[in-house]
């Protein structure tokens, strides 16, 4: 059974990993769709953090 603290850590690490992968992909091989995905994932991560803190 996963506790809430571990669950939020896993989800946070997933977001950070996804953001890193997309950032590297945008730097190496720029495509507007990857940039859009990156901005969307960053927005989702900020919203997740906001919901967790309030």
N, CA, C and O atoms as a CHARMM CRD file, in Angstrom:
* protein
*
  216
    1    1 UNK  N      0.83600  -1.17900   0.00000 PROA 1      0.00000
    2    1 UNK  CA     0.00000   0.00000   0.00000 PROA 1      0.00000
    3    1 UNK  C      0.88100   1.24400   0.00000 PROA 1      0.00000
    4    1 UNK  O      1.82400   1.34300   0.78600 PROA 1      0.00000
    5    2 UNK  N      0.57400   2.18800  -0.88000 PROA 2      0.00000
    6    2 UNK  CA     1.35200   3.40800  -0.99500 PROA 2      0.00000
    7    2 UNK  C      0.70300   4.49800  -0.15000 PROA 2      0.00000
    8    2 UNK  O     -0.49600   4.75500  -0.25900 PROA 2      0.00000
    9    3 UNK  N      1.51000   5.13400   0.69100 PROA 3      0.00000
   10    3 UNK  CA     0.97400   6.22000   1.50500 PROA 3      0.00000
   11    3 UNK  C      0.86300   7.47900   0.66100 PROA 3      0.00000
   12    3 UNK  O      1.40900   7.54100  -0.44100 PROA 3      0.00000
   13    4 UNK  N      0.16000   8.48100   1.17300 PROA 4      0.00000
   14    4 UNK  CA    -0.04300   9.71700   0.41700 PROA 4      0.00000
   15    4 UNK  C      1.27200  10.43000   0.14500 PROA 4      0.00000
   16    4 UNK  O      1.44800  11.01600  -0.92200 PROA 4      0.00000
   17    5 UNK  N      2.19700  10.38700   1.09700 PROA 5      0.00000
   18    5 UNK  CA     3.47800  11.05300   0.90600 PROA 5      0.00000
   19    5 UNK  C      4.26900  10.40800  -0.22300 PROA 5      0.00000
   20    5 UNK  O      4.83400  11.10600  -1.06500 PROA 5      0.00000
   21    6 UNK  N      4.31200   9.08600  -0.24500 PROA 6      0.00000
   22    6 UNK  CA     5.02900   8.38700  -1.30500 PROA 6      0.00000
   23    6 UNK  C      4.31700   8.56000  -2.64400 PROA 6      0.00000
   24    6 UNK  O      4.96500   8.66100  -3.68500 PROA 6      0.00000
   25    7 UNK  N      2.99800   8.59600  -2.61800 PROA 7      0.00000
   26    7 UNK  CA     2.24100   8.77300  -3.85100 PROA 7      0.00000
   27    7 UNK  C      2.53700  10.13400  -4.46900 PROA 7      0.00000
   28    7 UNK  O      2.74400  10.22300  -5.67900 PROA 7      0.00000
   29    8 UNK  N      2.56100  11.18300  -3.67400 PROA 8      0.00000
   30    8 UNK  CA     2.85500  12.50700  -4.21400 PROA 8      0.00000
   31    8 UNK  C      4.30200  12.59300  -4.68500 PROA 8      0.00000
   32    8 UNK  O      4.59400  13.29300  -5.65500 PROA 8      0.00000
   33    9 UNK  N      5.20900  11.89100  -4.01400 PROA 9      0.00000
   34    9 UNK  CA     6.60500  11.88000  -4.45200 PROA 9      0.00000
   35    9 UNK  C      6.74700  11.18200  -5.80000 PROA 9      0.00000
   36    9 UNK  O      7.49000  11.64800  -6.66400 PROA 9      0.00000
   37   10 UNK  N      6.05300  10.08700  -5.98300 PROA 10     0.00000
   38   10 UNK  CA     6.11800   9.35100  -7.24700 PROA 10     0.00000
   39   10 UNK  C      5.54100  10.19100  -8.37700 PROA 10     0.00000
   40   10 UNK  O      6.11700  10.25300  -9.46300 PROA 10     0.00000
   41   11 UNK  N      4.41400  10.83200  -8.12800 PROA 11     0.00000
   42   11 UNK  CA     3.79600  11.67000  -9.16200 PROA 11     0.00000
   43   11 UNK  C      4.68900  12.86700  -9.47000 PROA 11     0.00000
   44   11 UNK  O      4.83400  13.24700 -10.63200 PROA 11     0.00000
   45   12 UNK  N      5.28500  13.46200  -8.44600 PROA 12     0.00000
   46   12 UNK  CA     6.20500  14.57900  -8.65800 PROA 12     0.00000
   47   12 UNK  C      7.41600  14.17500  -9.47200 PROA 12     0.00000
   48   12 UNK  O      7.83100  14.90300 -10.37400 PROA 12     0.00000
   49   13 UNK  N      7.98700  13.01800  -9.16100 PROA 13     0.00000
   50   13 UNK  CA     9.13000  12.52400  -9.93100 PROA 13     0.00000
   51   13 UNK  C      8.75400  12.21200 -11.37000 PROA 13     0.00000
   52   13 UNK  O      9.55600  12.41800 -12.28000 PROA 13     0.00000
   53   14 UNK  N      7.54300  11.71700 -11.58300 PROA 14     0.00000
   54   14 UNK  CA     7.06500  11.46400 -12.93700 PROA 14     0.00000
   55   14 UNK  C      6.99600  12.76600 -13.73100 PROA 14     0.00000
   56   14 UNK  O      7.45600  12.82600 -14.87100 PROA 14     0.00000
   57   15 UNK  N      6.42300  13.80600 -13.12900 PROA 15     0.00000
   58   15 UNK  CA     6.33900  15.10300 -13.80900 PROA 15     0.00000
   59   15 UNK  C      7.73000  15.65500 -14.10100 PROA 15     0.00000
   60   15 UNK  O      7.98500  16.12500 -15.21000 PROA 15     0.00000
   61   16 UNK  N      8.61900  15.60600 -13.13500 PROA 16     0.00000
   62   16 UNK  CA     9.96700  16.13700 -13.32100 PROA 16     0.00000
   63   16 UNK  C     10.70300  15.36800 -14.41600 PROA 16     0.00000
   64   16 UNK  O     11.36400  15.97300 -15.26000 PROA 16     0.00000
   65   17 UNK  N     10.59300  14.04400 -14.40800 PROA 17     0.00000
   66   17 UNK  CA    11.22700  13.23900 -15.45400 PROA 17     0.00000
   67   17 UNK  C     10.68000  13.55400 -16.83000 PROA 17     0.00000
   68   17 UNK  O     11.44000  13.67500 -17.79000 PROA 17     0.00000
   69   18 UNK  N      9.37100  13.68900 -16.93300 PROA 18     0.00000
   70   18 UNK  CA     8.75500  14.01100 -18.21100 PROA 18     0.00000
   71   18 UNK  C      9.17100  15.39400 -18.69100 PROA 18     0.00000
   72   18 UNK  O      9.43000  15.58800 -19.87900 PROA 18     0.00000
   73   19 UNK  N      9.23600  16.34900 -17.78200 PROA 19     0.00000
   74   19 UNK  CA     9.66300  17.69900 -18.15100 PROA 19     0.00000
   75   19 UNK  C     11.11400  17.69000 -18.61200 PROA 19     0.00000
   76   19 UNK  O     11.45700  18.37200 -19.57800 PROA 19     0.00000
   77   20 UNK  N     11.96800  16.93200 -17.94400 PROA 20     0.00000
   78   20 UNK  CA    13.37800  16.84600 -18.36500 PROA 20     0.00000
   79   20 UNK  C     13.52700  16.22100 -19.74100 PROA 20     0.00000
   80   20 UNK  O     14.29300  16.71100 -20.57100 PROA 20     0.00000
   81   21 UNK  N     12.80600  15.15400 -19.98200 PROA 21     0.00000
   82   21 UNK  CA    12.88200  14.48600 -21.28800 PROA 21     0.00000
   83   21 UNK  C     12.41100  15.42200 -22.39400 PROA 21     0.00000
   84   21 UNK  O     13.05800  15.52400 -23.43700 PROA 21     0.00000
   85   22 UNK  N     11.29600  16.10000 -22.17600 PROA 22     0.00000
   86   22 UNK  CA    10.78300  17.01600 -23.19300 PROA 22     0.00000
   87   22 UNK  C     11.70300  18.22000 -23.38800 PROA 22     0.00000
   88   22 UNK  O     11.86400  18.70100 -24.50900 PROA 22     0.00000
   89   23 UNK  N     12.30800  18.70700 -22.30400 PROA 23     0.00000
   90   23 UNK  CA    13.23400  19.83500 -22.42800 PROA 23     0.00000
   91   23 UNK  C     14.45300  19.44400 -23.25300 PROA 23     0.00000
   92   23 UNK  O     14.88000  20.19900 -24.12700 PROA 23     0.00000
   93   24 UNK  N     15.00800  18.28400 -22.98500 PROA 24     0.00000
   94   24 UNK  CA    16.15600  17.80800 -23.76700 PROA 24     0.00000
   95   24 UNK  C     15.77200  17.63800 -25.22200 PROA 24     0.00000
   96   24 UNK  O     16.54600  17.98900 -26.11300 PROA 24     0.00000
   97   25 UNK  N     14.58300  17.10100 -25.47400 PROA 25     0.00000
   98   25 UNK  CA    14.12900  16.91000 -26.84100 PROA 25     0.00000
   99   25 UNK  C     13.93200  18.25000 -27.55300 PROA 25     0.00000
  100   25 UNK  O     14.25500  18.36600 -28.73600 PROA 25     0.00000
  101   26 UNK  N     13.41700  19.24500 -26.86900 PROA 26     0.00000
  102   26 UNK  CA    13.22100  20.56000 -27.47500 PROA 26     0.00000
  103   26 UNK  C     14.56500  21.21700 -27.77600 PROA 26     0.00000
  104   26 UNK  O     14.71700  21.87300 -28.80600 PROA 26     0.00000
  105   27 UNK  N     15.54600  21.04400 -26.87700 PROA 27     0.00000
  106   27 UNK  CA    16.86500  21.64400 -27.09300 PROA 27     0.00000
  107   27 UNK  C     17.57600  20.98200 -28.26800 PROA 27     0.00000
  108   27 UNK  O     18.13800  21.66900 -29.12000 PROA 27     0.00000
  109   28 UNK  N     17.55400  19.67100 -28.31900 PROA 28     0.00000
  110   28 UNK  CA    18.28300  18.94600 -29.36800 PROA 28     0.00000
  111   28 UNK  C     17.57000  19.05000 -30.71600 PROA 28     0.00000
  112   28 UNK  O     18.19600  19.30100 -31.74500 PROA 28     0.00000
  113   29 UNK  N     16.27200  18.85500 -30.69200 PROA 29     0.00000
  114   29 UNK  CA    15.51800  18.72000 -31.93100 PROA 29     0.00000
  115   29 UNK  C     14.24700  19.56500 -31.81100 PROA 29     0.00000
  116   29 UNK  O     13.19200  19.04100 -31.45300 PROA 29     0.00000
  117   30 UNK  N     14.33500  20.85700 -32.10300 PROA 30     0.00000
  118   30 UNK  CA    13.20600  21.74800 -31.85400 PROA 30     0.00000
  119   30 UNK  C     12.02200  21.40900 -32.75000 PROA 30     0.00000
  120   30 UNK  O     12.14400  21.32000 -33.97100 PROA 30     0.00000
  121   31 UNK  N     10.88700  21.22700 -32.11300 PROA 31     0.00000
  122   31 UNK  CA     9.61600  21.06100 -32.81600 PROA 31     0.00000
  123   31 UNK  C      8.55700  21.78400 -31.99700 PROA 31     0.00000
  124   31 UNK  O      8.55000  21.70500 -30.76800 PROA 31     0.00000
  125   32 UNK  N      7.67600  22.47800 -32.67300 PROA 32     0.00000
  126   32 UNK  CA     6.67500  23.28900 -31.97400 PROA 32     0.00000
  127   32 UNK  C      5.72900  22.41500 -31.15100 PROA 32     0.00000
  128   32 UNK  O      5.25100  22.84600 -30.10200 PROA 32     0.00000
  129   33 UNK  N      5.45300  21.20000 -31.61100 PROA 33     0.00000
  130   33 UNK  CA     4.54800  20.31400 -30.87300 PROA 33     0.00000
  131   33 UNK  C      5.17900  19.86700 -29.55700 PROA 33     0.00000
  132   33 UNK  O      4.48500  19.74500 -28.54800 PROA 33     0.00000
  133   34 UNK  N      6.49400  19.62000 -29.56000 PROA 34     0.00000
  134   34 UNK  CA     7.18200  19.25800 -28.31600 PROA 34     0.00000
  135   34 UNK  C      7.18100  20.42400 -27.33500 PROA 34     0.00000
  136   34 UNK  O      7.05000  20.22300 -26.12800 PROA 34     0.00000
  137   35 UNK  N      7.32600  21.63700 -27.85100 PROA 35     0.00000
  138   35 UNK  CA     7.26000  22.81200 -26.99700 PROA 35     0.00000
  139   35 UNK  C      5.86900  22.96700 -26.39000 PROA 35     0.00000
  140   35 UNK  O      5.73100  23.33300 -25.22200 PROA 35     0.00000
  141   36 UNK  N      4.85100  22.69000 -27.18000 PROA 36     0.00000
  142   36 UNK  CA     3.47600  22.75800 -26.67200 PROA 36     0.00000
  143   36 UNK  C      3.25400  21.69700 -25.59400 PROA 36     0.00000
  144   36 UNK  O      2.65200  21.98500 -24.56000 PROA 36     0.00000
  145   37 UNK  N      3.73000  20.48400 -25.82600 PROA 37     0.00000
  146   37 UNK  CA     3.62600  19.43000 -24.80900 PROA 37     0.00000
  147   37 UNK  C      4.34900  19.83900 -23.52800 PROA 37     0.00000
  148   37 UNK  O      3.84200  19.63400 -22.42500 PROA 37     0.00000
  149   38 UNK  N      5.53300  20.41900 -23.68500 PROA 38     0.00000
  150   38 UNK  CA     6.32200  20.84100 -22.53200 PROA 38     0.00000
  151   38 UNK  C      5.57600  21.89700 -21.71700 PROA 38     0.00000
  152   38 UNK  O      5.49600  21.79400 -20.49300 PROA 38     0.00000
  153   39 UNK  N      5.04000  22.89100 -22.37900 PROA 39     0.00000
  154   39 UNK  CA     4.29700  23.93100 -21.66600 PROA 39     0.00000
  155   39 UNK  C      3.04700  23.37600 -21.00100 PROA 39     0.00000
  156   39 UNK  O      2.69300  23.79800 -19.90000 PROA 39     0.00000
  157   40 UNK  N      2.37200  22.43300 -21.65600 PROA 40     0.00000
  158   40 UNK  CA     1.18900  21.81200 -21.08000 PROA 40     0.00000
  159   40 UNK  C      1.53300  21.00800 -19.82800 PROA 40     0.00000
  160   40 UNK  O      0.82800  21.09200 -18.82300 PROA 40     0.00000
  161   41 UNK  N      2.61500  20.23000 -19.88600 PROA 41     0.00000
  162   41 UNK  CA     3.03200  19.41800 -18.74200 PROA 41     0.00000
  163   41 UNK  C      3.47800  20.31100 -17.58500 PROA 41     0.00000
  164   41 UNK  O      3.19100  20.00800 -16.42700 PROA 41     0.00000
  165   42 UNK  N      4.17200  21.39700 -17.88300 PROA 42     0.00000
  166   42 UNK  CA     4.56800  22.32800 -16.82200 PROA 42     0.00000
  167   42 UNK  C      3.32900  22.93200 -16.17000 PROA 42     0.00000
  168   42 UNK  O      3.27700  23.07000 -14.94800 PROA 42     0.00000
  169   43 UNK  N      2.33300  23.29400 -16.97500 PROA 43     0.00000
  170   43 UNK  CA     1.08000  23.81500 -16.42800 PROA 43     0.00000
  171   43 UNK  C      0.37200  22.79900 -15.55500 PROA 43     0.00000
  172   43 UNK  O     -0.14800  23.14700 -14.49500 PROA 43     0.00000
  173   44 UNK  N      0.34600  21.55400 -15.98300 PROA 44     0.00000
  174   44 UNK  CA    -0.27400  20.49400 -15.18100 PROA 44     0.00000
  175   44 UNK  C      0.47300  20.29700 -13.86300 PROA 44     0.00000
  176   44 UNK  O     -0.14800  20.09000 -12.82100 PROA 44     0.00000
  177   45 UNK  N      1.79500  20.36100 -13.90800 PROA 45     0.00000
  178   45 UNK  CA     2.59500  20.19100 -12.70700 PROA 45     0.00000
  179   45 UNK  C      2.34800  21.33200 -11.71900 PROA 45     0.00000
  180   45 UNK  O      2.23100  21.09700 -10.51700 PROA 45     0.00000
  181   46 UNK  N      2.27000  22.55000 -12.21500 PROA 46     0.00000
  182   46 UNK  CA     1.98700  23.69400 -11.34900 PROA 46     0.00000
  183   46 UNK  C      0.59800  23.55100 -10.73500 PROA 46     0.00000
  184   46 UNK  O      0.41000  23.83600  -9.55300 PROA 46     0.00000
  185   47 UNK  N     -0.36800  23.11500 -11.52700 PROA 47     0.00000
  186   47 UNK  CA    -1.71800  22.92200 -10.99900 PROA 47     0.00000
  187   47 UNK  C     -1.73500  21.80700  -9.94500 PROA 47     0.00000
  188   47 UNK  O     -2.41700  21.93600  -8.92800 PROA 47     0.00000
  189   48 UNK  N     -1.00300  20.73000 -10.17200 PROA 48     0.00000
  190   48 UNK  CA    -0.91400  19.63400  -9.20900 PROA 48     0.00000
  191   48 UNK  C     -0.33500  20.13500  -7.88900 PROA 48     0.00000
  192   48 UNK  O     -0.85200  19.80900  -6.82000 PROA 48     0.00000
  193   49 UNK  N      0.73100  20.92200  -7.96000 PROA 49     0.00000
  194   49 UNK  CA     1.33900  21.45800  -6.74700 PROA 49     0.00000
  195   49 UNK  C      0.35600  22.39200  -6.03800 PROA 49     0.00000
  196   49 UNK  O      0.24200  22.35300  -4.81300 PROA 49     0.00000
  197   50 UNK  N     -0.34400  23.22200  -6.78900 PROA 50     0.00000
  198   50 UNK  CA    -1.31400  24.13800  -6.18500 PROA 50     0.00000
  199   50 UNK  C     -2.43600  23.37800  -5.46900 PROA 50     0.00000
  200   50 UNK  O     -2.82800  23.73600  -4.35900 PROA 50     0.00000
  201   51 UNK  N     -2.94500  22.32800  -6.11600 PROA 51     0.00000
  202   51 UNK  CA    -4.01800  21.53900  -5.50200 PROA 51     0.00000
  203   51 UNK  C     -3.51200  20.82600  -4.24200 PROA 51     0.00000
  204   51 UNK  O     -4.23600  20.73500  -3.25100 PROA 51     0.00000
  205   52 UNK  N     -2.28500  20.32700  -4.27600 PROA 52     0.00000
  206   52 UNK  CA    -1.73400  19.62600  -3.11700 PROA 52     0.00000
  207   52 UNK  C     -1.51300  20.56300  -1.93000 PROA 52     0.00000
  208   52 UNK  O     -1.62100  20.13300  -0.78100 PROA 52     0.00000
  209   53 UNK  N     -1.20500  21.83900  -2.18800 PROA 53     0.00000
  210   53 UNK  CA    -0.92000  22.74700  -1.09000 PROA 53     0.00000
  211   53 UNK  C     -2.17400  23.41900  -0.53700 PROA 53     0.00000
  212   53 UNK  O     -2.14300  23.95700   0.57000 PROA 53     0.00000
  213   54 UNK  N     -3.26500  23.39800  -1.28000 PROA 54     0.00000
  214   54 UNK  CA    -4.48300  24.05200  -0.78500 PROA 54     0.00000
  215   54 UNK  C     -5.55500  23.05100  -0.50000 PROA 54     0.00000
  216   54 UNK  O     -6.65000  23.42200  -0.07600 PROA 54     0.00000
